[in-house]
Amino acid sequence: MMGTMASVLATRKIRTHTDRFHTAVEGDIEDVGGVLKITEIRVHHRLKVRAGEAADARWAFENYLEKCPGAMSVIGCIRIEHDLDLIAE
């Protein structure tokens, strides 16, 4: 998901070097009918933006999941929650 988000940000010419873009992912594994199942994935993006980039960064965030092979493979089976913190540079 991080790679897809970075790719979509790149289409808007927003840099995603390691000092500017970070993603943390965690999830829940639960016993569902005697079988361990991943039930939720939480994705937290942090991005430093320059003046004028915030709207494009929000657009990228709102649209990247539909372009993400990993997300598209599990949506409907696993809940995905995601958020974005924008940090002014």
Sine and cosine of phi, psi and omega as CSV:
sin_phi,cos_phi,sin_psi,cos_psi,sin_omega,cos_omega
0.00,0.00,-0.60,0.80,0.02,-1.00
-0.89,0.46,-0.68,0.73,-0.01,-1.00
-0.90,0.44,-0.65,0.76,0.03,-1.00
-0.92,0.39,-0.67,0.74,0.04,-1.00
-0.86,0.50,-0.69,0.72,0.02,-1.00
-0.88,0.47,-0.64,0.77,0.01,-1.00
-0.90,0.43,-0.67,0.74,0.01,-1.00
-0.93,0.37,-0.63,0.77,0.09,-1.00
-0.88,0.48,-0.61,0.79,0.00,-1.00
-0.89,0.45,-0.52,0.85,0.04,-1.00
-0.91,0.42,-0.36,0.93,0.05,-1.00
-0.98,-0.20,0.19,0.98,0.03,-1.00
0.88,0.48,0.59,0.81,0.07,-1.00
-0.98,-0.19,0.84,-0.54,-0.05,-1.00
-0.94,0.33,0.59,-0.81,-0.04,-1.00
-0.76,-0.65,0.59,0.81,0.07,-1.00
-0.85,0.52,0.33,-0.94,-0.10,-0.99
-0.87,0.50,-0.41,0.91,0.04,-1.00
-0.99,0.13,-0.09,1.00,-0.05,-1.00
-0.91,-0.42,-0.43,0.90,-0.15,-0.99
-0.72,-0.69,0.78,-0.63,0.01,-1.00
-0.62,-0.79,0.63,-0.77,0.05,-1.00
-0.78,-0.62,0.74,-0.67,0.10,-1.00
-0.90,-0.43,0.69,-0.72,-0.03,-1.00
-0.79,-0.62,0.69,-0.72,0.12,-0.99
-0.60,-0.80,0.27,-0.96,-0.03,-1.00
-0.45,-0.89,0.12,-0.99,0.02,-1.00
-0.90,-0.44,0.69,-0.73,0.11,-0.99
-0.89,-0.46,0.81,-0.58,-0.05,-1.00
-0.81,-0.59,0.39,-0.92,0.11,-0.99
-0.99,0.12,0.92,-0.40,0.01,-1.00
-0.89,-0.46,0.97,-0.23,0.00,-1.00
0.88,0.48,0.58,0.82,0.02,-1.00
1.00,0.08,0.05,1.00,0.01,-1.00
-0.86,-0.51,0.75,-0.66,0.07,-1.00
-0.95,0.33,0.75,-0.66,-0.07,-1.00
-0.66,-0.75,0.69,-0.72,0.15,-0.99
-0.96,0.29,0.86,-0.52,-0.07,-1.00
-0.95,-0.32,-0.36,0.93,-0.01,-1.00
-0.45,-0.89,0.61,-0.79,0.11,-0.99
-0.83,-0.56,0.76,-0.65,0.05,-1.00
-0.91,-0.42,0.80,-0.60,-0.05,-1.00
-0.87,-0.50,0.83,-0.56,-0.02,-1.00
-0.86,-0.50,0.91,-0.41,0.02,-1.00
-0.98,-0.18,0.65,-0.76,0.15,-0.99
-0.82,-0.57,0.77,-0.64,-0.07,-1.00
-0.66,-0.75,0.79,-0.61,0.15,-0.99
-0.99,0.11,0.77,-0.64,-0.01,-1.00
-0.83,-0.55,0.54,-0.84,0.10,-1.00
-1.00,0.08,0.23,-0.97,0.04,-1.00
-0.81,0.59,0.73,-0.68,0.04,-1.00
1.00,0.02,-0.08,1.00,-0.04,-1.00
-0.99,-0.11,-0.22,0.98,-0.14,-0.99
-0.86,0.51,-0.71,0.70,-0.03,-1.00
-0.89,0.45,-0.67,0.74,0.03,-1.00
-0.92,0.40,-0.59,0.81,0.03,-1.00
-0.91,0.41,-0.66,0.75,0.04,-1.00
-0.90,0.43,-0.65,0.76,0.04,-1.00
-0.87,0.50,-0.72,0.70,0.01,-1.00
-0.86,0.50,-0.69,0.72,0.00,-1.00
-0.88,0.47,-0.66,0.75,-0.02,-1.00
-0.94,0.34,-0.30,0.95,-0.12,-0.99
-0.88,-0.48,-0.14,0.99,-0.13,-0.99
-0.95,0.31,-0.54,0.84,-0.08,-1.00
-0.86,0.50,-0.63,0.78,-0.02,-1.00
-0.93,0.36,-0.22,0.98,0.03,-1.00
-0.97,-0.24,-0.03,1.00,-0.11,-0.99
-1.00,-0.06,0.90,-0.44,0.01,-1.00
-0.85,0.52,-0.65,0.76,0.00,-1.00
-0.90,0.44,-0.74,0.67,-0.01,-1.00
-0.90,0.43,-0.70,0.71,-0.02,-1.00
-0.91,0.42,-0.42,0.91,0.02,-1.00
-0.96,0.27,-0.45,0.90,-0.10,-0.99
-0.90,-0.44,-0.24,0.97,0.03,-1.00
-0.86,0.51,0.72,-0.70,-0.08,-1.00
0.98,-0.19,-0.41,0.91,0.04,-1.00
-0.94,-0.34,-0.59,0.81,-0.04,-1.00
-0.79,-0.61,0.76,-0.65,0.07,-1.00
-0.92,0.38,0.73,-0.68,0.09,-1.00
-0.87,-0.49,0.86,-0.52,0.13,-0.99
-0.93,-0.38,0.66,-0.75,0.00,-1.00
-0.57,-0.82,0.47,-0.88,0.06,-1.00
-0.57,-0.82,0.21,-0.98,-0.06,-1.00
-0.67,-0.74,0.82,-0.58,0.16,-0.99
-0.97,-0.23,0.84,-0.54,0.08,-1.00
-0.99,-0.17,0.75,-0.67,-0.03,-1.00
-0.88,-0.48,0.86,-0.51,0.00,-1.00
-0.92,0.38,0.73,-0.68,0.00,-1.00
-1.00,0.05,0.00,0.00,0.00,0.00
